[in-house]
Amino acid sequence: MQTYDVVVCGAGPAGAMAAAEAARSGLKVALLEKQVLPRHKTCGGGMPMTIQQFLWDLAPEAFVESNVTHMRHTWEFDDPYLGAINPEGVSHQLSLWMVQRSIFDQALAQRAVRAGAELRDGLAVRSLIPEADGVVVRAQGIKTGAEFTAKARYVIGADGANGVVVKATQLRQKRSIAIALEVEHPHTWGTGHADLRPEVVHLEYGAVKQGYAWIFPKGDHLNVGAGLFRPGKLDPRKDPTVRAELQQTICDYLTTMGVAYDRSQLRFHGHPLPTWSGKEPLHEGRILLVGDAAGLVNPLFGDGILHAVKSGHIAGQCLAEDAAQAYTQRIHREFAGNFDAALALAKVFYQWPGICYKYGVKYERSTRLATQLLCDDLHFTEMTERAMNRLKRSVGNHFFPAWNES
């Protein structure tokens, strides 16, 4: 049996960051990944440029395919509003980066290797057995069938919302799940709608009830998707109509933007988004959860890459400092207040999206404010009350009972 200080299960952004931080401190780390890297990962692939502060030793040119400076908003594919992330007179320039997760995750995994972690890809974790002084991890090669058994002082679960690690604990028993569906469609820039440009993200709010759709520009293709958010309600995966609704929205978006496609050739990829639903324990004994496994997806926007990287950074630091029992408290200190405020706003936005679009999204400063929130340049705790007051002034003080109950 091999022995490690830390075994990280999952080599996405959260796991790779945790492995790098722990290994950099001198701990013996194994980073396990079920698939052989690089591998496709269903994800919109958008992230704020401020993620660079955690990836200081990686050149953005290695993984960034588009640098977004504008958002084009629509309601039921009409009533467009093109908003600048950096309107005239703004000195602090911000942008959103678009990446392919296969490239981005590979870059982060190799970064962890350079920090001293041992990468074992193509190795699927099968079981975890907690013991008094560690955790026994059993895994198997997906191609070779070879058995891998190791004992670690600590295990970091970075294998997603439905991963093996969280199932081996009593953590995350009640989860709030959103669902997203997307396609990767080849695109030649200069064709289709005039606003299809590498620097423009497209966001559509009326086509999906309690959700939104998007078009994210990549190097040679478009990531076109739709997501369903029902804050505080049942898992939408249990609704048999959801998949067809999201598929149709994606097709309608392609048609509206003048993108020719053959529906029979579209490959729809679905994935759950475990959104924040409130404070809860995120470590149990010697097992810590990060990223999607910990439910660290913003309940309003549905973004998770920056939060995954942050949680991996915190987990790695906790183990480096021999402070694993402080992990949940540190995660709550970093995320809870901001995400609680985002959740309160999400309950209003997804109940009255038309009103919020007219008086909120189309507000001249909203694109800038949304980007500041995504970049962690502004916190929901600072602006949620302001946003609600603006809506109340616009449509009447008593129109939003859900806000008063939240």
C-alpha positions as CSV (number, residue, x, y, z in Angstrom):
1,M,0.0,0.0,0.0
2,Q,1.3,3.4,-1.0
3,T,1.2,6.2,1.5
4,Y,0.7,9.9,1.0
5,D,0.1,13.0,3.1
6,V,-2.8,14.0,0.7
7,V,-4.7,12.2,-2.0
8,V,-6.8,14.6,-4.2
9,C,-9.6,12.9,-6.1
10,G,-10.3,14.9,-9.3
11,A,-8.0,17.0,-11.4
12,G,-10.3,19.9,-12.2
13,P,-9.5,23.5,-11.2
14,A,-10.3,22.8,-7.5
15,G,-8.4,19.6,-7.2
16,A,-5.4,20.8,-9.2
17,M,-5.1,24.0,-7.2
18,A,-5.4,22.0,-3.9
19,A,-2.7,19.6,-5.0
20,A,-0.4,22.4,-6.1
21,E,-0.8,24.2,-2.8
22,A,-0.2,21.1,-0.7
23,A,2.7,19.9,-2.7
24,R,4.4,23.3,-2.7
25,S,4.4,23.2,1.1
26,G,6.4,19.9,1.0
27,L,3.6,17.4,1.5
28,K,3.5,14.2,-0.4
29,V,0.5,14.5,-2.8
30,A,-1.2,12.2,-5.3
31,L,-3.6,13.8,-7.7
32,L,-6.0,11.2,-9.1
33,E,-8.1,11.8,-12.2
34,K,-10.6,9.3,-13.7
35,Q,-10.1,10.3,-17.3
36,V,-6.9,10.4,-19.3
37,L,-5.7,14.0,-19.6
38,P,-6.4,16.1,-21.5
39,R,-10.1,15.3,-21.5
40,H,-13.3,17.0,-22.5
41,K,-15.2,18.6,-19.6
42,T,-18.7,19.9,-20.0
43,C,-18.5,23.5,-18.9
44,G,-19.2,27.0,-20.4
45,G,-15.5,27.8,-19.7
46,G,-16.0,31.4,-18.7
47,M,-14.0,32.9,-15.9
48,P,-13.0,36.4,-14.6
49,M,-9.6,37.6,-15.4
50,T,-8.9,38.1,-11.7
51,I,-8.3,34.3,-11.5
52,Q,-4.8,35.2,-12.5
53,Q,-3.9,36.2,-9.0
54,F,-4.1,32.4,-8.1
55,L,-2.4,31.4,-11.3
56,W,0.5,33.8,-11.2
57,D,2.9,31.3,-12.7
58,L,0.8,30.5,-15.8
59,A,0.7,32.8,-18.9
60,P,-2.9,33.5,-19.9
61,E,-1.9,33.0,-23.5
62,A,-1.5,29.3,-22.8
63,F,-5.2,28.8,-22.2
64,V,-7.3,31.9,-22.9
65,E,-9.1,31.7,-26.3
66,S,-11.2,34.9,-26.1
67,N,-11.0,38.0,-24.0
68,V,-14.5,39.3,-23.5
69,T,-15.2,43.0,-23.1
70,H,-18.9,43.2,-23.9
71,M,-22.2,41.4,-23.1
72,R,-25.2,41.3,-25.4
73,H,-28.4,40.8,-23.4
74,T,-31.7,39.8,-24.9
75,W,-35.2,39.0,-23.8
76,E,-36.9,36.2,-25.7
77,F,-34.2,36.7,-28.4
78,D,-35.4,40.3,-28.9
79,D,-35.0,43.7,-27.2
80,P,-31.2,43.5,-27.3
81,Y,-28.9,45.6,-25.2
82,L,-25.1,45.6,-25.8
83,G,-23.3,46.5,-22.6
84,A,-19.6,47.4,-22.2
85,I,-17.7,45.9,-19.4
86,N,-15.5,48.9,-19.4
87,P,-17.7,51.9,-20.2
88,E,-16.1,55.2,-21.1
89,G,-14.4,56.9,-18.2
90,V,-13.6,53.7,-16.3
91,S,-9.9,53.4,-15.4
92,H,-9.9,49.9,-13.8
93,Q,-10.2,47.6,-16.8
94,L,-11.8,44.2,-16.4
95,S,-12.6,41.4,-18.8
96,L,-13.8,37.8,-18.8
97,W,-11.7,35.0,-20.2
98,M,-13.0,32.1,-22.3
99,V,-11.2,28.8,-22.1
100,Q,-11.7,25.2,-23.2
101,R,-11.6,23.1,-20.0
102,S,-9.6,20.3,-21.7
103,I,-6.7,22.8,-22.2
104,F,-7.2,24.8,-19.0
105,D,-7.5,21.7,-16.7
106,Q,-4.4,20.1,-18.3
107,A,-2.4,23.3,-17.7
108,L,-3.5,23.3,-14.0
109,A,-2.7,19.6,-13.6
110,Q,0.8,20.1,-15.0
111,R,1.3,23.1,-12.7
112,A,0.5,20.8,-9.8
113,V,3.1,18.3,-11.1
114,R,5.7,21.1,-11.3
115,A,4.9,21.9,-7.7
116,G,5.7,18.3,-6.7
117,A,2.4,16.4,-6.9
118,E,2.2,13.0,-8.4
119,L,-0.4,12.9,-11.2
120,R,-2.2,9.6,-11.8
121,D,-4.7,10.0,-14.6
122,G,-6.9,7.3,-16.0
123,L,-7.5,6.1,-12.5
124,A,-11.1,5.9,-11.2
125,V,-11.6,6.1,-7.4
126,R,-13.8,3.2,-6.3
127,S,-14.0,3.5,-2.6
128,L,-12.8,5.4,0.5
129,I,-12.4,3.8,3.9
130,P,-11.9,6.3,6.8
131,E,-9.6,5.1,9.6
132,A,-8.5,6.8,12.8
133,D,-5.1,8.0,11.3
134,G,-6.0,8.4,7.7
135,V,-8.2,7.3,4.7
136,V,-7.7,4.2,2.5
137,V,-8.3,5.0,-1.1
138,R,-9.0,2.3,-3.6
139,A,-8.9,3.0,-7.3
140,Q,-8.7,1.2,-10.6
141,G,-7.3,2.0,-14.0
142,I,-10.1,2.7,-16.5
143,K,-8.1,1.1,-19.4
144,T,-5.7,-1.3,-17.6
145,G,-7.9,-2.4,-14.8
146,A,-4.9,-2.2,-12.5
147,E,-5.6,-1.8,-8.8
148,F,-4.4,1.2,-6.9
149,T,-4.5,1.3,-3.1
150,A,-3.1,4.1,-1.0
151,K,-3.4,5.4,2.5
152,A,-3.5,9.2,3.0
153,R,-3.5,11.3,6.1
154,Y,-6.1,13.5,4.3
155,V,-8.3,13.2,1.2
156,I,-9.6,16.1,-0.8
157,G,-12.8,15.5,-2.7
158,A,-12.7,17.4,-6.0
159,D,-14.7,14.9,-8.1
160,G,-17.8,16.9,-8.5
161,A,-21.4,16.9,-7.2
162,N,-21.9,13.2,-7.7
163,G,-18.4,12.0,-6.9
164,V,-17.3,9.0,-4.9
165,V,-15.8,11.1,-2.2
166,V,-18.9,12.9,-1.1
167,K,-20.9,9.6,-1.1
168,A,-18.3,8.2,1.3
169,T,-19.3,10.8,3.9
170,Q,-22.5,12.2,5.5
171,L,-21.8,15.6,4.0
172,R,-24.0,17.4,1.4
173,Q,-27.2,15.4,2.2
174,K,-29.5,18.1,0.9
175,R,-28.2,19.7,-2.3
176,S,-29.6,22.5,-4.5
177,I,-29.0,21.5,-8.1
178,A,-29.3,23.6,-11.2
179,I,-28.9,21.9,-14.6
180,A,-27.1,23.0,-17.8
181,L,-27.1,21.7,-21.3
182,E,-24.7,22.9,-24.0
183,V,-23.2,22.2,-27.4
184,E,-19.8,23.1,-28.9
185,H,-20.5,24.4,-32.5
186,P,-17.8,25.2,-35.0
187,H,-17.8,28.8,-36.1
188,T,-16.0,31.0,-38.6
189,W,-15.8,34.6,-37.3
190,G,-17.4,37.1,-39.6
191,T,-20.4,34.9,-40.4
192,G,-23.8,34.9,-38.8
193,H,-25.1,37.8,-36.7
194,A,-23.1,41.0,-36.7
195,D,-22.7,40.8,-32.9
196,L,-21.1,37.4,-33.1
197,R,-17.6,38.5,-32.3
198,P,-14.8,37.0,-30.1
199,E,-15.1,39.8,-27.6
200,V,-18.9,39.5,-27.0
201,V,-20.7,37.2,-24.7
202,H,-24.4,36.7,-25.4
203,L,-27.0,36.2,-22.6
204,E,-30.7,35.4,-23.2
205,Y,-33.1,35.6,-20.2
206,G,-36.7,35.0,-21.4
207,A,-36.4,31.7,-23.4
208,V,-35.9,29.5,-20.3
209,K,-38.3,29.8,-17.4
210,Q,-36.2,30.3,-14.3
211,G,-33.0,30.2,-16.2
212,Y,-31.0,31.7,-19.0
213,A,-29.1,30.8,-22.2
214,W,-25.7,31.9,-23.4
215,I,-23.3,32.0,-26.3
216,F,-19.6,32.0,-25.2
217,P,-17.0,32.8,-27.9
218,K,-14.0,30.4,-28.2
219,G,-11.1,30.2,-30.6
220,D,-12.8,28.4,-33.5
221,H,-16.2,27.6,-32.1
222,L,-19.2,28.8,-30.0
223,N,-20.2,27.3,-26.7
224,V,-24.0,27.5,-26.8
225,G,-26.0,26.5,-23.7
226,A,-29.0,26.9,-21.5
227,G,-29.4,26.4,-17.8
228,L,-32.3,26.0,-15.4
229,F,-32.2,27.5,-11.9
230,R,-34.8,27.0,-9.3
231,P,-33.4,28.4,-6.0
232,G,-34.7,26.4,-3.0
233,K,-36.8,24.0,-5.1
234,L,-36.6,20.4,-6.3
235,D,-33.8,19.0,-8.4
236,P,-34.8,19.9,-12.0
237,R,-33.3,16.6,-13.3
238,K,-36.4,14.9,-12.0
239,D,-38.5,16.9,-14.5
240,P,-38.8,14.9,-17.7
241,T,-39.6,18.1,-19.8
242,V,-36.4,20.0,-18.9
243,R,-34.0,18.4,-21.4
244,A,-36.2,19.0,-24.4
245,E,-36.8,22.6,-23.3
246,L,-33.1,23.3,-23.0
247,Q,-32.3,21.6,-26.3
248,Q,-35.0,23.7,-28.1
249,T,-33.6,26.9,-26.5
250,I,-30.1,26.1,-27.8
251,C,-31.5,25.5,-31.3
252,D,-33.5,28.7,-31.2
253,Y,-30.5,30.7,-30.2
254,L,-28.4,29.3,-33.0
255,T,-31.2,30.1,-35.5
256,T,-31.7,33.6,-34.1
257,M,-27.9,34.4,-34.4
258,G,-27.8,33.2,-38.0
259,V,-25.7,30.1,-37.3
260,A,-26.4,27.2,-39.7
261,Y,-26.6,23.8,-38.0
262,D,-27.9,20.3,-38.5
263,R,-29.8,19.3,-35.4
264,S,-29.1,15.6,-36.0
265,Q,-25.4,16.4,-35.7
266,L,-25.6,18.5,-32.5
267,R,-24.1,16.8,-29.5
268,F,-25.8,18.0,-26.3
269,H,-23.8,17.7,-23.1
270,G,-25.6,18.0,-19.8
271,H,-24.2,18.6,-16.3
272,P,-25.5,19.4,-12.9
273,L,-24.6,22.7,-11.2
274,P,-24.5,22.2,-7.4
275,T,-25.4,25.7,-6.3
276,W,-24.9,27.3,-2.9
277,S,-27.9,26.8,-0.6
278,G,-26.4,28.0,2.8
279,K,-23.8,27.1,5.4
280,E,-23.1,23.5,6.0
281,P,-20.1,21.3,7.1
282,L,-17.7,20.8,4.2
283,H,-15.2,18.5,6.0
284,E,-15.7,15.3,7.9
285,G,-12.8,13.8,9.8
286,R,-9.9,13.7,7.4
287,I,-12.0,14.3,4.2
288,L,-12.4,17.8,2.7
289,L,-14.7,18.8,-0.1
290,V,-13.8,21.5,-2.7
291,G,-15.4,23.1,-5.8
292,D,-18.5,21.5,-7.1
293,A,-18.3,18.7,-4.6
294,A,-18.7,21.4,-1.9
295,G,-21.6,23.2,-3.7
296,L,-19.6,26.3,-4.4
297,V,-21.5,27.5,-7.5
298,N,-22.9,31.0,-7.5
299,P,-26.8,30.6,-7.2
300,L,-27.5,33.6,-9.4
301,F,-24.9,33.4,-12.2
302,G,-24.0,29.7,-12.1
303,D,-20.3,30.4,-12.3
304,G,-18.0,28.1,-10.4
305,I,-14.4,28.1,-11.8
306,L,-13.0,31.0,-9.6
307,H,-14.8,29.6,-6.6
308,A,-13.4,26.1,-7.2
309,V,-9.8,27.5,-7.5
310,K,-10.3,29.5,-4.3
311,S,-11.6,26.5,-2.4
312,G,-8.7,24.4,-3.6
313,H,-6.3,27.1,-2.5
314,I,-7.9,27.2,1.0
315,A,-7.9,23.4,1.3
316,G,-4.3,23.1,0.3
317,Q,-3.3,25.8,2.8
318,C,-5.2,24.2,5.6
319,L,-3.4,20.9,5.1
320,A,-0.1,22.7,4.7
321,E,-0.7,24.4,8.1
322,D,-2.0,21.2,9.7
323,A,-5.3,23.0,10.2
324,A,-7.8,20.7,8.5
325,Q,-10.4,21.3,11.2
326,A,-10.5,25.0,10.3
327,Y,-11.4,24.3,6.7
328,T,-15.2,24.7,6.8
329,Q,-14.9,27.9,8.9
330,R,-12.4,29.3,6.4
331,I,-14.7,28.4,3.4
332,H,-17.7,30.1,5.1
333,R,-15.6,33.2,5.9
334,E,-14.7,33.4,2.2
335,F,-18.0,32.6,0.6
336,A,-21.0,32.5,2.9
337,G,-22.0,36.1,3.2
338,N,-21.5,36.8,-0.5
339,F,-23.4,33.7,-1.6
340,D,-26.2,34.1,0.8
341,A,-26.8,37.6,-0.6
342,A,-26.6,36.2,-4.2
343,L,-29.1,33.5,-3.3
344,A,-31.6,36.1,-2.0
345,L,-31.2,38.0,-5.2
346,A,-31.5,34.8,-7.3
347,K,-34.9,34.0,-5.7
348,V,-36.2,37.4,-6.9
349,F,-34.5,37.3,-10.3
350,Y,-35.7,33.9,-11.4
351,Q,-39.3,34.5,-10.1
352,W,-39.6,37.9,-12.0
353,P,-37.0,37.7,-14.8
354,G,-39.0,40.1,-17.1
355,I,-39.1,42.9,-14.6
356,C,-35.5,42.3,-13.6
357,Y,-34.5,42.4,-17.3
358,K,-36.3,45.7,-18.0
359,Y,-35.2,47.5,-14.9
360,G,-32.1,45.7,-13.9
361,V,-30.2,44.0,-16.7
362,K,-30.8,46.9,-19.2
363,Y,-29.7,49.5,-16.6
364,E,-26.6,51.2,-18.1
365,R,-24.3,50.2,-15.4
366,S,-25.5,46.6,-15.0
367,T,-22.9,44.9,-17.3
368,R,-20.1,46.6,-15.5
369,L,-21.6,45.7,-12.1
370,A,-22.2,42.1,-13.1
371,T,-18.5,41.8,-14.2
372,Q,-17.3,43.3,-11.0
373,L,-19.3,40.7,-9.1
374,L,-17.9,37.9,-11.3
375,C,-14.4,39.2,-10.8
376,D,-14.8,39.5,-7.0
377,D,-14.2,43.2,-7.5
378,L,-17.6,43.9,-5.9
379,H,-19.5,41.7,-3.4
380,F,-23.2,40.8,-3.4
381,T,-23.3,42.0,0.2
382,E,-22.4,45.5,-1.1
383,M,-24.9,45.8,-3.9
384,T,-27.9,43.4,-3.4
385,E,-29.8,45.9,-1.3
386,R,-29.1,48.6,-3.8
387,A,-30.3,46.5,-6.7
388,M,-33.6,45.7,-4.8
389,N,-34.1,49.3,-3.9
390,R,-33.7,50.3,-7.6
391,L,-36.3,47.6,-8.7
392,K,-38.7,48.8,-6.0
393,R,-38.4,52.4,-7.1
394,S,-39.0,51.3,-10.7
395,V,-42.1,49.0,-10.3
396,G,-43.5,49.7,-6.8
397,N,-42.4,49.0,-3.3
398,H,-44.6,46.0,-2.6
399,F,-44.0,44.1,-5.9
400,F,-41.4,41.7,-4.5
401,P,-42.8,39.8,-1.5
402,A,-40.1,37.1,-1.9
403,W,-37.5,39.7,-1.1
404,N,-39.2,40.6,2.1
405,E,-39.5,36.9,3.1
406,S,-35.8,36.1,2.3
